[in-house]
Amino acid sequence: MMKQTTHIKVENLTVKYQFHTAIKDVTFEIQKGDFVGVIGENGSGKTTLIKALLGALDISSGNITFMDDLKVGYLPQHIMRAEGLFPATAEEVALMGLLEEKRFPKRFTKNDKAKVKRIFHELGIMHLLKKRIGNLSGGQQQRVMLARALISDPDVLILDEPTSALDSVIEQTFLDLLKSLNEEKETTIILITHDLATVGEYIDHVIYLNQVLEYDGPFDEFCKNTKHSPYIHLHAKSACGHEMMKKEMKQ
């Protein structure tokens, strides 16, 4: 059996906002190549957890450990209005994902632009390369932002409800892209979602939060756990039914 590589280790993590505890005593590990769905009701601590992983807020107690030299890409839930109005092309927006790695003077090279073209080609958006970001649809903008998140070759890609503003056809195309990255490049995906019914067929690992960690493990085991029946009934009935059918067919 091949030894797993731990990308992220979270131990007894607690985050408080003044007198409110957002998440308490959360412990889990994420392995290389995992496709993780972080789920929970509104206010359960999903976004707090991701902000803590990104180092965007102070933790109250516990530890977060990343594998050495791990590169992390991030795709936020909403593209800022200012970004949409910014007079930049899709190519220029994607190139901005390289700025953090560059030393002064921060100039883009021919190799940088060739890399953007390669990623746009892989994502099927080459026709958007020279178009203004503000003139693109929500689905097109989201794929450009995915290109920007991928430009630095991240080992881990964190996404905060990235399909919430997409229609069902574009949503499936976007999730198919993530699954390809996960399977072909072994990119570890961490996806916050409120819609487990849609993403259930893509993920293999569930982290279920309700301020505390309610569940951490395989998606099929989550579906079989009667403790989670109320959440499954509301958010994941069809996905769990599909997962159980796949399991039966394999047997």
Secondary structure as GFF3:
##gff-version 3
##sequence-region A 1 251
A	DSSP	beta_strand	6	17	.	.	.	ID=ss1
A	DSSP	beta_strand	20	31	.	.	.	ID=ss2
A	DSSP	beta_strand	35	39	.	.	.	ID=ss3
A	DSSP	alpha_helix	46	53	.	.	.	ID=ss4
A	DSSP	beta_strand	61	66	.	.	.	ID=ss5
A	DSSP	beta_strand	72	75	.	.	.	ID=ss6
A	DSSP	alpha_helix	81	85	.	.	.	ID=ss7
A	DSSP	alpha_helix	90	95	.	.	.	ID=ss8
A	DSSP	three_ten_helix	96	101	.	.	.	ID=ss9
A	DSSP	alpha_helix	110	123	.	.	.	ID=ss10
A	DSSP	three_ten_helix	126	128	.	.	.	ID=ss11
A	DSSP	three_ten_helix	133	135	.	.	.	ID=ss12
A	DSSP	alpha_helix	138	150	.	.	.	ID=ss13
A	DSSP	beta_strand	156	160	.	.	.	ID=ss14
A	DSSP	alpha_helix	168	184	.	.	.	ID=ss15
A	DSSP	beta_strand	188	192	.	.	.	ID=ss16
A	DSSP	alpha_helix	196	199	.	.	.	ID=ss17
A	DSSP	beta_strand	205	209	.	.	.	ID=ss18
A	DSSP	beta_strand	213	218	.	.	.	ID=ss19
A	DSSP	alpha_helix	219	224	.	.	.	ID=ss20
A	DSSP	three_ten_helix	226	228	.	.	.	ID=ss21
A	DSSP	alpha_helix	229	235	.	.	.	ID=ss22
A	DSSP	alpha_helix	237	250	.	.	.	ID=ss23
###
